[in-house]
């Protein structure tokens, strides 16, 4: 007999549409340099713009970063750009 796997959907989770009420918007900070070869400044600029746009609309933003060191760097960038 196959083992039943408890998927997020089976336990009641779902991805709400962007216009539905939600507690926060989750955004990932760009970290994979191969995704933006030679363009890390541009990638971070887009991430700052995205954060300011979502937060400026009165929404709570939660940011995913890769490491504890990255957290400090991300916070510095966002603060310097007045995005937090």
PyMOL Python script that loads the backbone (N, CA, C, O; Angstrom):
from pymol import cmd

cmd.read_pdbstr("""\
ATOM      1  N   UNK A   1       0.838  -1.184   0.000  1.00  0.00           N
ATOM      2  CA  UNK A   1       0.000   0.000   0.000  1.00  0.00           C
ATOM      3  C   UNK A   1       0.884   1.249   0.000  1.00  0.00           C
ATOM      4  O   UNK A   1       1.847   1.334   0.762  1.00  0.00           O
ATOM      5  N   UNK A   2       0.557   2.196  -0.843  1.00  0.00           N
ATOM      6  CA  UNK A   2       1.338   3.433  -0.955  1.00  0.00           C
ATOM      7  C   UNK A   2       1.128   4.301   0.273  1.00  0.00           C
ATOM      8  O   UNK A   2       0.018   4.412   0.795  1.00  0.00           O
ATOM      9  N   UNK A   3       2.185   4.896   0.711  1.00  0.00           N
ATOM     10  CA  UNK A   3       2.134   5.784   1.870  1.00  0.00           C
ATOM     11  C   UNK A   3       1.549   7.139   1.464  1.00  0.00           C
ATOM     12  O   UNK A   3       1.943   7.699   0.441  1.00  0.00           O
ATOM     13  N   UNK A   4       0.626   7.660   2.247  1.00  0.00           N
ATOM     14  CA  UNK A   4       0.017   8.959   1.976  1.00  0.00           C
ATOM     15  C   UNK A   4       0.960  10.070   2.436  1.00  0.00           C
ATOM     16  O   UNK A   4       1.462  10.048   3.559  1.00  0.00           O
ATOM     17  N   UNK A   5       1.187  11.020   1.570  1.00  0.00           N
ATOM     18  CA  UNK A   5       2.057  12.154   1.894  1.00  0.00           C
ATOM     19  C   UNK A   5       1.179  13.349   2.222  1.00  0.00           C
ATOM     20  O   UNK A   5       0.259  13.679   1.473  1.00  0.00           O
ATOM     21  N   UNK A   6       1.466  13.989   3.334  1.00  0.00           N
ATOM     22  CA  UNK A   6       0.712  15.180   3.734  1.00  0.00           C
ATOM     23  C   UNK A   6       1.239  16.385   2.978  1.00  0.00           C
ATOM     24  O   UNK A   6       2.222  17.002   3.390  1.00  0.00           O
ATOM     25  N   UNK A   7       0.597  16.718   1.887  1.00  0.00           N
ATOM     26  CA  UNK A   7       0.999  17.881   1.099  1.00  0.00           C
ATOM     27  C   UNK A   7       0.447  19.140   1.756  1.00  0.00           C
ATOM     28  O   UNK A   7      -0.490  19.056   2.550  1.00  0.00           O
ATOM     29  N   UNK A   8       1.007  20.299   1.442  1.00  0.00           N
ATOM     30  CA  UNK A   8       0.452  21.545   1.999  1.00  0.00           C
ATOM     31  C   UNK A   8      -1.047  21.680   1.706  1.00  0.00           C
ATOM     32  O   UNK A   8      -1.812  22.120   2.564  1.00  0.00           O
ATOM     33  N   UNK A   9      -1.450  21.311   0.526  1.00  0.00           N
ATOM     34  CA  UNK A   9      -2.867  21.420   0.174  1.00  0.00           C
ATOM     35  C   UNK A   9      -3.733  20.507   1.046  1.00  0.00           C
ATOM     36  O   UNK A   9      -4.812  20.902   1.489  1.00  0.00           O
ATOM     37  N   UNK A  10      -3.258  19.301   1.283  1.00  0.00           N
ATOM     38  CA  UNK A  10      -4.025  18.346   2.088  1.00  0.00           C
ATOM     39  C   UNK A  10      -4.191  18.796   3.538  1.00  0.00           C
ATOM     40  O   UNK A  10      -5.153  18.412   4.204  1.00  0.00           O
ATOM     41  N   UNK A  11      -3.257  19.608   4.024  1.00  0.00           N
ATOM     42  CA  UNK A  11      -3.377  20.079   5.408  1.00  0.00           C
ATOM     43  C   UNK A  11      -3.958  21.490   5.502  1.00  0.00           C
ATOM     44  O   UNK A  11      -3.927  22.116   6.561  1.00  0.00           O
ATOM     45  N   UNK A  12      -4.487  21.980   4.378  1.00  0.00           N
ATOM     46  CA  UNK A  12      -5.241  23.226   4.428  1.00  0.00           C
ATOM     47  C   UNK A  12      -4.556  24.474   3.911  1.00  0.00           C
ATOM     48  O   UNK A  12      -5.138  25.557   3.967  1.00  0.00           O
ATOM     49  N   UNK A  13      -3.331  24.355   3.409  1.00  0.00           N
ATOM     50  CA  UNK A  13      -2.647  25.533   2.875  1.00  0.00           C
ATOM     51  C   UNK A  13      -2.993  25.732   1.407  1.00  0.00           C
ATOM     52  O   UNK A  13      -3.268  24.779   0.677  1.00  0.00           O
ATOM     53  N   UNK A  14      -2.973  26.984   0.996  1.00  0.00           N
ATOM     54  CA  UNK A  14      -3.154  27.295  -0.413  1.00  0.00           C
ATOM     55  C   UNK A  14      -2.468  28.625  -0.694  1.00  0.00           C
ATOM     56  O   UNK A  14      -2.180  29.384   0.232  1.00  0.00           O
ATOM     57  N   UNK A  15      -2.208  28.905  -1.949  1.00  0.00           N
ATOM     58  CA  UNK A  15      -1.578  30.157  -2.344  1.00  0.00           C
ATOM     59  C   UNK A  15      -2.682  31.144  -2.704  1.00  0.00           C
ATOM     60  O   UNK A  15      -3.372  30.956  -3.707  1.00  0.00           O
ATOM     61  N   UNK A  16      -2.861  32.195  -1.902  1.00  0.00           N
ATOM     62  CA  UNK A  16      -3.928  33.151  -2.214  1.00  0.00           C
ATOM     63  C   UNK A  16      -3.583  33.989  -3.447  1.00  0.00           C
ATOM     64  O   UNK A  16      -2.413  34.194  -3.771  1.00  0.00           O
ATOM     65  N   UNK A  17      -4.600  34.455  -4.105  1.00  0.00           N
ATOM     66  CA  UNK A  17      -4.392  35.375  -5.224  1.00  0.00           C
ATOM     67  C   UNK A  17      -3.843  36.684  -4.671  1.00  0.00           C
ATOM     68  O   UNK A  17      -4.047  36.993  -3.497  1.00  0.00           O
ATOM     69  N   UNK A  18      -3.158  37.447  -5.495  1.00  0.00           N
ATOM     70  CA  UNK A  18      -2.507  38.670  -5.011  1.00  0.00           C
ATOM     71  C   UNK A  18      -3.486  39.695  -4.452  1.00  0.00           C
ATOM     72  O   UNK A  18      -3.097  40.523  -3.629  1.00  0.00           O
ATOM     73  N   UNK A  19      -4.741  39.661  -4.875  1.00  0.00           N
ATOM     74  CA  UNK A  19      -5.719  40.640  -4.404  1.00  0.00           C
ATOM     75  C   UNK A  19      -6.451  40.171  -3.137  1.00  0.00           C
ATOM     76  O   UNK A  19      -7.190  40.941  -2.524  1.00  0.00           O
ATOM     77  N   UNK A  20      -6.242  38.906  -2.747  1.00  0.00           N
ATOM     78  CA  UNK A  20      -6.900  38.410  -1.552  1.00  0.00           C
ATOM     79  C   UNK A  20      -6.180  38.907  -0.305  1.00  0.00           C
ATOM     80  O   UNK A  20      -4.978  39.168  -0.346  1.00  0.00           O
ATOM     81  N   UNK A  21      -6.901  39.037   0.796  1.00  0.00           N
ATOM     82  CA  UNK A  21      -6.245  39.434   2.048  1.00  0.00           C
ATOM     83  C   UNK A  21      -5.140  38.436   2.406  1.00  0.00           C
ATOM     84  O   UNK A  21      -5.316  37.224   2.279  1.00  0.00           O
ATOM     85  N   UNK A  22      -4.022  38.959   2.847  1.00  0.00           N
ATOM     86  CA  UNK A  22      -2.924  38.116   3.300  1.00  0.00           C
ATOM     87  C   UNK A  22      -2.088  38.899   4.300  1.00  0.00           C
ATOM     88  O   UNK A  22      -2.078  40.130   4.303  1.00  0.00           O
ATOM     89  N   UNK A  23      -1.390  38.157   5.145  1.00  0.00           N
ATOM     90  CA  UNK A  23      -0.625  38.782   6.223  1.00  0.00           C
ATOM     91  C   UNK A  23       0.615  39.505   5.726  1.00  0.00           C
ATOM     92  O   UNK A  23       0.959  40.569   6.241  1.00  0.00           O
ATOM     93  N   UNK A  24       1.283  38.948   4.740  1.00  0.00           N
ATOM     94  CA  UNK A  24       2.533  39.546   4.256  1.00  0.00           C
ATOM     95  C   UNK A  24       2.833  39.052   2.848  1.00  0.00           C
ATOM     96  O   UNK A  24       2.318  38.026   2.404  1.00  0.00           O
ATOM     97  N   UNK A  25       3.683  39.812   2.156  1.00  0.00           N
ATOM     98  CA  UNK A  25       4.189  39.407   0.851  1.00  0.00           C
ATOM     99  C   UNK A  25       5.634  38.965   1.049  1.00  0.00           C
ATOM    100  O   UNK A  25       6.447  39.702   1.606  1.00  0.00           O
ATOM    101  N   UNK A  26       5.945  37.765   0.591  1.00  0.00           N
ATOM    102  CA  UNK A  26       7.295  37.231   0.711  1.00  0.00           C
ATOM    103  C   UNK A  26       8.070  37.494  -0.573  1.00  0.00           C
ATOM    104  O   UNK A  26       7.602  37.189  -1.670  1.00  0.00           O
ATOM    105  N   UNK A  27       9.262  38.064  -0.423  1.00  0.00           N
ATOM    106  CA  UNK A  27      10.147  38.340  -1.557  1.00  0.00           C
ATOM    107  C   UNK A  27      11.522  37.731  -1.269  1.00  0.00           C
ATOM    108  O   UNK A  27      12.001  37.782  -0.136  1.00  0.00           O
ATOM    109  N   UNK A  28      12.139  37.168  -2.273  1.00  0.00           N
ATOM    110  CA  UNK A  28      13.482  36.601  -2.114  1.00  0.00           C
ATOM    111  C   UNK A  28      14.514  37.614  -2.604  1.00  0.00           C
ATOM    112  O   UNK A  28      14.369  38.190  -3.682  1.00  0.00           O
ATOM    113  N   UNK A  29      15.544  37.821  -1.809  1.00  0.00           N
ATOM    114  CA  UNK A  29      16.641  38.701  -2.190  1.00  0.00           C
ATOM    115  C   UNK A  29      17.526  37.956  -3.186  1.00  0.00           C
ATOM    116  O   UNK A  29      17.884  36.806  -2.933  1.00  0.00           O
ATOM    117  N   UNK A  30      17.892  38.581  -4.320  1.00  0.00           N
ATOM    118  CA  UNK A  30      18.717  37.880  -5.307  1.00  0.00           C
ATOM    119  C   UNK A  30      20.093  37.538  -4.735  1.00  0.00           C
ATOM    120  O   UNK A  30      20.766  38.391  -4.156  1.00  0.00           O
ATOM    121  N   UNK A  31      20.495  36.293  -4.905  1.00  0.00           N
ATOM    122  CA  UNK A  31      21.789  35.877  -4.368  1.00  0.00           C
ATOM    123  C   UNK A  31      22.588  35.014  -5.342  1.00  0.00           C
ATOM    124  O   UNK A  31      23.807  34.909  -5.205  1.00  0.00           O
ATOM    125  N   UNK A  32      21.943  34.409  -6.299  1.00  0.00           N
ATOM    126  CA  UNK A  32      22.643  33.509  -7.227  1.00  0.00           C
ATOM    127  C   UNK A  32      23.252  34.330  -8.362  1.00  0.00           C
ATOM    128  O   UNK A  32      22.546  34.775  -9.267  1.00  0.00           O
ATOM    129  N   UNK A  33      24.565  34.525  -8.303  1.00  0.00           N
ATOM    130  CA  UNK A  33      25.230  35.392  -9.283  1.00  0.00           C
ATOM    131  C   UNK A  33      25.087  34.883 -10.715  1.00  0.00           C
ATOM    132  O   UNK A  33      25.142  35.672 -11.658  1.00  0.00           O
ATOM    133  N   UNK A  34      24.904  33.582 -10.887  1.00  0.00           N
ATOM    134  CA  UNK A  34      24.751  33.072 -12.254  1.00  0.00           C
ATOM    135  C   UNK A  34      23.400  33.468 -12.865  1.00  0.00           C
ATOM    136  O   UNK A  34      23.231  33.409 -14.083  1.00  0.00           O
ATOM    137  N   UNK A  35      22.442  33.870 -12.023  1.00  0.00           N
ATOM    138  CA  UNK A  35      21.158  34.355 -12.536  1.00  0.00           C
ATOM    139  C   UNK A  35      21.294  35.756 -13.128  1.00  0.00           C
ATOM    140  O   UNK A  35      20.538  36.137 -14.022  1.00  0.00           O
ATOM    141  N   UNK A  36      22.260  36.515 -12.624  1.00  0.00           N
ATOM    142  CA  UNK A  36      22.476  37.904 -13.044  1.00  0.00           C
ATOM    143  C   UNK A  36      23.955  38.101 -13.347  1.00  0.00           C
ATOM    144  O   UNK A  36      24.595  38.908 -12.673  1.00  0.00           O
ATOM    145  N   UNK A  37      24.529  37.409 -14.320  1.00  0.00           N
ATOM    146  CA  UNK A  37      25.976  37.503 -14.549  1.00  0.00           C
ATOM    147  C   UNK A  37      26.424  38.941 -14.813  1.00  0.00           C
ATOM    148  O   UNK A  37      25.989  39.589 -15.765  1.00  0.00           O
ATOM    149  N   UNK A  38      27.308  39.411 -13.935  1.00  0.00           N
ATOM    150  CA  UNK A  38      27.836  40.769 -14.074  1.00  0.00           C
ATOM    151  C   UNK A  38      26.831  41.857 -13.763  1.00  0.00           C
ATOM    152  O   UNK A  38      27.106  43.030 -14.017  1.00  0.00           O
ATOM    153  N   UNK A  39      25.689  41.513 -13.228  1.00  0.00           N
ATOM    154  CA  UNK A  39      24.619  42.486 -12.999  1.00  0.00           C
ATOM    155  C   UNK A  39      24.113  42.482 -11.557  1.00  0.00           C
ATOM    156  O   UNK A  39      22.941  42.778 -11.323  1.00  0.00           O
ATOM    157  N   UNK A  40      24.959  42.157 -10.594  1.00  0.00           N
ATOM    158  CA  UNK A  40      24.479  42.081  -9.214  1.00  0.00           C
ATOM    159  C   UNK A  40      23.948  43.430  -8.720  1.00  0.00           C
ATOM    160  O   UNK A  40      22.980  43.465  -7.961  1.00  0.00           O
ATOM    161  N   UNK A  41      24.567  44.540  -9.139  1.00  0.00           N
ATOM    162  CA  UNK A  41      24.068  45.858  -8.732  1.00  0.00           C
ATOM    163  C   UNK A  41      22.646  46.060  -9.253  1.00  0.00           C
ATOM    164  O   UNK A  41      21.766  46.528  -8.531  1.00  0.00           O
ATOM    165  N   UNK A  42      22.439  45.698 -10.518  1.00  0.00           N
ATOM    166  CA  UNK A  42      21.110  45.838 -11.115  1.00  0.00           C
ATOM    167  C   UNK A  42      20.096  44.932 -10.398  1.00  0.00           C
ATOM    168  O   UNK A  42      18.969  45.350 -10.132  1.00  0.00           O
ATOM    169  N   UNK A  43      20.494  43.711 -10.091  1.00  0.00           N
ATOM    170  CA  UNK A  43      19.601  42.777  -9.401  1.00  0.00           C
ATOM    171  C   UNK A  43      19.186  43.339  -8.045  1.00  0.00           C
ATOM    172  O   UNK A  43      18.017  43.256  -7.666  1.00  0.00           O
ATOM    173  N   UNK A  44      20.131  43.904  -7.326  1.00  0.00           N
ATOM    174  CA  UNK A  44      19.817  44.470  -6.012  1.00  0.00           C
ATOM    175  C   UNK A  44      18.979  45.733  -6.155  1.00  0.00           C
ATOM    176  O   UNK A  44      18.119  46.001  -5.316  1.00  0.00           O
ATOM    177  N   UNK A  45      19.216  46.505  -7.197  1.00  0.00           N
ATOM    178  CA  UNK A  45      18.392  47.699  -7.447  1.00  0.00           C
ATOM    179  C   UNK A  45      16.942  47.316  -7.703  1.00  0.00           C
ATOM    180  O   UNK A  45      16.024  47.966  -7.204  1.00  0.00           O
ATOM    181  N   UNK A  46      16.739  46.265  -8.478  1.00  0.00           N
ATOM    182  CA  UNK A  46      15.385  45.775  -8.743  1.00  0.00           C
ATOM    183  C   UNK A  46      14.745  45.287  -7.450  1.00  0.00           C
ATOM    184  O   UNK A  46      13.567  45.545  -7.206  1.00  0.00           O
ATOM    185  N   UNK A  47      15.511  44.587  -6.624  1.00  0.00           N
ATOM    186  CA  UNK A  47      14.985  44.083  -5.357  1.00  0.00           C
ATOM    187  C   UNK A  47      14.578  45.236  -4.436  1.00  0.00           C
ATOM    188  O   UNK A  47      13.544  45.161  -3.773  1.00  0.00           O
ATOM    189  N   UNK A  48      15.381  46.295  -4.391  1.00  0.00           N
ATOM    190  CA  UNK A  48      15.034  47.471  -3.580  1.00  0.00           C
ATOM    191  C   UNK A  48      13.762  48.109  -4.119  1.00  0.00           C
ATOM    192  O   UNK A  48      12.855  48.423  -3.348  1.00  0.00           O
ATOM    193  N   UNK A  49      13.683  48.304  -5.420  1.00  0.00           N
ATOM    194  CA  UNK A  49      12.492  48.897  -6.037  1.00  0.00           C
ATOM    195  C   UNK A  49      11.253  48.063  -5.724  1.00  0.00           C
ATOM    196  O   UNK A  49      10.201  48.600  -5.377  1.00  0.00           O
ATOM    197  N   UNK A  50      11.391  46.753  -5.851  1.00  0.00           N
ATOM    198  CA  UNK A  50      10.268  45.848  -5.591  1.00  0.00           C
ATOM    199  C   UNK A  50       9.818  45.961  -4.138  1.00  0.00           C
ATOM    200  O   UNK A  50       8.617  46.009  -3.871  1.00  0.00           O
ATOM    201  N   UNK A  51      10.747  46.005  -3.207  1.00  0.00           N
ATOM    202  CA  UNK A  51      10.415  46.130  -1.796  1.00  0.00           C
ATOM    203  C   UNK A  51       9.703  47.452  -1.515  1.00  0.00           C
ATOM    204  O   UNK A  51       8.688  47.490  -0.819  1.00  0.00           O
ATOM    205  N   UNK A  52      10.252  48.534  -2.066  1.00  0.00           N
ATOM    206  CA  UNK A  52       9.630  49.848  -1.848  1.00  0.00           C
ATOM    207  C   UNK A  52       8.229  49.911  -2.434  1.00  0.00           C
ATOM    208  O   UNK A  52       7.335  50.510  -1.837  1.00  0.00           O
ATOM    209  N   UNK A  53       8.027  49.301  -3.594  1.00  0.00           N
ATOM    210  CA  UNK A  53       6.724  49.317  -4.255  1.00  0.00           C
ATOM    211  C   UNK A  53       5.682  48.559  -3.435  1.00  0.00           C
ATOM    212  O   UNK A  53       4.583  49.061  -3.201  1.00  0.00           O
ATOM    213  N   UNK A  54       6.029  47.365  -3.006  1.00  0.00           N
ATOM    214  CA  UNK A  54       5.075  46.548  -2.246  1.00  0.00           C
ATOM    215  C   UNK A  54       4.820  47.165  -0.873  1.00  0.00           C
ATOM    216  O   UNK A  54       3.670  47.293  -0.454  1.00  0.00           O
ATOM    217  N   UNK A  55       5.882  47.545  -0.176  1.00  0.00           N
ATOM    218  CA  UNK A  55       5.716  48.137   1.155  1.00  0.00           C
ATOM    219  C   UNK A  55       5.025  49.487   1.066  1.00  0.00           C
ATOM    220  O   UNK A  55       4.246  49.848   1.949  1.00  0.00           O
ATOM    221  N   UNK A  56       5.303  50.233   0.009  1.00  0.00           N
ATOM    222  CA  UNK A  56       4.686  51.545  -0.177  1.00  0.00           C
ATOM    223  C   UNK A  56       3.191  51.462  -0.408  1.00  0.00           C
ATOM    224  O   UNK A  56       2.473  52.445  -0.220  1.00  0.00           O
ATOM    225  N   UNK A  57       2.721  50.304  -0.809  1.00  0.00           N
ATOM    226  CA  UNK A  57       1.282  50.093  -1.008  1.00  0.00           C
ATOM    227  C   UNK A  57       0.618  49.683   0.302  1.00  0.00           C
ATOM    228  O   UNK A  57      -0.546  49.281   0.326  1.00  0.00           O
ATOM    229  N   UNK A  58       1.377  49.790   1.389  1.00  0.00           N
ATOM    230  CA  UNK A  58       0.824  49.483   2.703  1.00  0.00           C
ATOM    231  C   UNK A  58       0.840  48.007   3.057  1.00  0.00           C
ATOM    232  O   UNK A  58       0.121  47.577   3.959  1.00  0.00           O
ATOM    233  N   UNK A  59       1.643  47.238   2.365  1.00  0.00           N
ATOM    234  CA  UNK A  59       1.715  45.802   2.637  1.00  0.00           C
ATOM    235  C   UNK A  59       2.963  45.469   3.439  1.00  0.00           C
ATOM    236  O   UNK A  59       4.011  46.090   3.263  1.00  0.00           O
ATOM    237  N   UNK A  60       2.844  44.499   4.306  1.00  0.00           N
ATOM    238  CA  UNK A  60       4.002  44.002   5.059  1.00  0.00           C
ATOM    239  C   UNK A  60       4.830  43.145   4.113  1.00  0.00           C
ATOM    240  O   UNK A  60       4.290  42.326   3.369  1.00  0.00           O
ATOM    241  N   UNK A  61       6.137  43.338   4.149  1.00  0.00           N
ATOM    242  CA  UNK A  61       7.048  42.582   3.299  1.00  0.00           C
ATOM    243  C   UNK A  61       7.959  41.737   4.185  1.00  0.00           C
ATOM    244  O   UNK A  61       8.513  42.219   5.172  1.00  0.00           O
ATOM    245  N   UNK A  62       8.097  40.499   3.821  1.00  0.00           N
ATOM    246  CA  UNK A  62       9.044  39.587   4.464  1.00  0.00           C
ATOM    247  C   UNK A  62      10.064  39.220   3.390  1.00  0.00           C
ATOM    248  O   UNK A  62       9.696  38.863   2.271  1.00  0.00           O
ATOM    249  N   UNK A  63      11.345  39.311   3.739  1.00  0.00           N
ATOM    250  CA  UNK A  63      12.398  39.054   2.757  1.00  0.00           C
ATOM    251  C   UNK A  63      13.165  37.790   3.134  1.00  0.00           C
ATOM    252  O   UNK A  63      13.558  37.599   4.285  1.00  0.00           O
ATOM    253  N   UNK A  64      13.366  36.943   2.149  1.00  0.00           N
ATOM    254  CA  UNK A  64      14.173  35.735   2.323  1.00  0.00           C
ATOM    255  C   UNK A  64      15.595  36.046   1.873  1.00  0.00           C
ATOM    256  O   UNK A  64      15.801  36.597   0.792  1.00  0.00           O
ATOM    257  N   UNK A  65      16.563  35.697   2.691  1.00  0.00           N
ATOM    258  CA  UNK A  65      17.964  35.837   2.306  1.00  0.00           C
ATOM    259  C   UNK A  65      18.656  34.525   2.596  1.00  0.00           C
ATOM    260  O   UNK A  65      18.128  33.670   3.308  1.00  0.00           O
ATOM    261  N   UNK A  66      19.822  34.380   2.047  1.00  0.00           N
ATOM    262  CA  UNK A  66      20.488  33.070   2.056  1.00  0.00           C
ATOM    263  C   UNK A  66      21.234  32.775   3.356  1.00  0.00           C
ATOM    264  O   UNK A  66      21.189  31.641   3.835  1.00  0.00           O
ATOM    265  N   UNK A  67      21.914  33.754   3.936  1.00  0.00           N
ATOM    266  CA  UNK A  67      22.753  33.524   5.119  1.00  0.00           C
ATOM    267  C   UNK A  67      22.584  34.671   6.113  1.00  0.00           C
ATOM    268  O   UNK A  67      22.013  35.713   5.790  1.00  0.00           O
ATOM    269  N   UNK A  68      23.086  34.460   7.317  1.00  0.00           N
ATOM    270  CA  UNK A  68      23.046  35.516   8.330  1.00  0.00           C
ATOM    271  C   UNK A  68      23.861  36.732   7.878  1.00  0.00           C
ATOM    272  O   UNK A  68      23.471  37.870   8.135  1.00  0.00           O
ATOM    273  N   UNK A  69      24.980  36.494   7.211  1.00  0.00           N
ATOM    274  CA  UNK A  69      25.780  37.603   6.682  1.00  0.00           C
ATOM    275  C   UNK A  69      24.976  38.388   5.649  1.00  0.00           C
ATOM    276  O   UNK A  69      25.031  39.618   5.612  1.00  0.00           O
ATOM    277  N   UNK A  70      24.243  37.680   4.825  1.00  0.00           N
ATOM    278  CA  UNK A  70      23.420  38.339   3.806  1.00  0.00           C
ATOM    279  C   UNK A  70      22.347  39.201   4.470  1.00  0.00           C
ATOM    280  O   UNK A  70      22.003  40.265   3.955  1.00  0.00           O
ATOM    281  N   UNK A  71      21.822  38.755   5.594  1.00  0.00           N
ATOM    282  CA  UNK A  71      20.799  39.547   6.294  1.00  0.00           C
ATOM    283  C   UNK A  71      21.317  40.941   6.612  1.00  0.00           C
ATOM    284  O   UNK A  71      20.638  41.935   6.355  1.00  0.00           O
ATOM    285  N   UNK A  72      22.501  41.012   7.161  1.00  0.00           N
ATOM    286  CA  UNK A  72      23.075  42.311   7.522  1.00  0.00           C
ATOM    287  C   UNK A  72      23.278  43.179   6.277  1.00  0.00           C
ATOM    288  O   UNK A  72      22.988  44.375   6.293  1.00  0.00           O
ATOM    289  N   UNK A  73      23.765  42.582   5.228  1.00  0.00           N
ATOM    290  CA  UNK A  73      23.987  43.304   3.972  1.00  0.00           C
ATOM    291  C   UNK A  73      22.668  43.815   3.397  1.00  0.00           C
ATOM    292  O   UNK A  73      22.569  44.974   2.993  1.00  0.00           O
ATOM    293  N   UNK A  74      21.665  42.953   3.362  1.00  0.00           N
ATOM    294  CA  UNK A  74      20.353  43.341   2.826  1.00  0.00           C
ATOM    295  C   UNK A  74      19.768  44.485   3.645  1.00  0.00           C
ATOM    296  O   UNK A  74      19.260  45.456   3.085  1.00  0.00           O
ATOM    297  N   UNK A  75      19.839  44.374   4.959  1.00  0.00           N
ATOM    298  CA  UNK A  75      19.300  45.439   5.821  1.00  0.00           C
ATOM    299  C   UNK A  75      20.016  46.771   5.576  1.00  0.00           C
ATOM    300  O   UNK A  75      19.380  47.824   5.545  1.00  0.00           O
ATOM    301  N   UNK A  76      21.351  46.718   5.401  1.00  0.00           N
ATOM    302  CA  UNK A  76      22.116  47.946   5.128  1.00  0.00           C
ATOM    303  C   UNK A  76      21.667  48.584   3.820  1.00  0.00           C
ATOM    304  O   UNK A  76      21.443  49.793   3.756  1.00  0.00           O
ATOM    305  N   UNK A  77      21.538  47.764   2.777  1.00  0.00           N
ATOM    306  CA  UNK A  77      21.139  48.280   1.460  1.00  0.00           C
ATOM    307  C   UNK A  77      19.747  48.893   1.534  1.00  0.00           C
ATOM    308  O   UNK A  77      19.529  50.004   1.050  1.00  0.00           O
ATOM    309  N   UNK A  78      18.808  48.176   2.136  1.00  0.00           N
ATOM    310  CA  UNK A  78      17.434  48.680   2.213  1.00  0.00           C
ATOM    311  C   UNK A  78      17.346  49.962   3.040  1.00  0.00           C
ATOM    312  O   UNK A  78      16.602  50.879   2.692  1.00  0.00           O
ATOM    313  N   UNK A  79      18.100  50.023   4.124  1.00  0.00           N
ATOM    314  CA  UNK A  79      18.094  51.227   4.951  1.00  0.00           C
ATOM    315  C   UNK A  79      18.700  52.407   4.201  1.00  0.00           C
ATOM    316  O   UNK A  79      18.149  53.508   4.222  1.00  0.00           O
ATOM    317  N   UNK A  80      19.831  52.184   3.540  1.00  0.00           N
ATOM    318  CA  UNK A  80      20.498  53.244   2.784  1.00  0.00           C
ATOM    319  C   UNK A  80      19.588  53.796   1.683  1.00  0.00           C
ATOM    320  O   UNK A  80      19.618  54.988   1.381  1.00  0.00           O
ATOM    321  N   UNK A  81      18.780  52.913   1.089  1.00  0.00           N
ATOM    322  CA  UNK A  81      17.872  53.317   0.006  1.00  0.00           C
ATOM    323  C   UNK A  81      16.496  53.740   0.530  1.00  0.00           C
ATOM    324  O   UNK A  81      15.567  53.969  -0.244  1.00  0.00           O
ATOM    325  N   UNK A  82      16.387  53.837   1.829  1.00  0.00           N
ATOM    326  CA  UNK A  82      15.129  54.219   2.487  1.00  0.00           C
ATOM    327  C   UNK A  82      13.977  53.316   2.047  1.00  0.00           C
ATOM    328  O   UNK A  82      12.866  53.773   1.780  1.00  0.00           O
ATOM    329  N   UNK A  83      14.282  52.021   1.980  1.00  0.00           N
ATOM    330  CA  UNK A  83      13.272  51.036   1.579  1.00  0.00           C
ATOM    331  C   UNK A  83      12.737  50.240   2.763  1.00  0.00           C
ATOM    332  O   UNK A  83      11.929  49.327   2.595  1.00  0.00           O
ATOM    333  N   UNK A  84      13.198  50.598   3.975  1.00  0.00           N
ATOM    334  CA  UNK A  84      12.646  50.000   5.194  1.00  0.00           C
ATOM    335  C   UNK A  84      12.433  51.089   6.214  1.00  0.00           C
ATOM    336  O   UNK A  84      11.974  50.815   7.323  1.00  0.00           O
TER     337      UNK A  84
END
""", "prot")
cmd.dss("prot")
cmd.show_as("cartoon", "prot")
cmd.util.cbc("prot")
cmd.orient("prot")
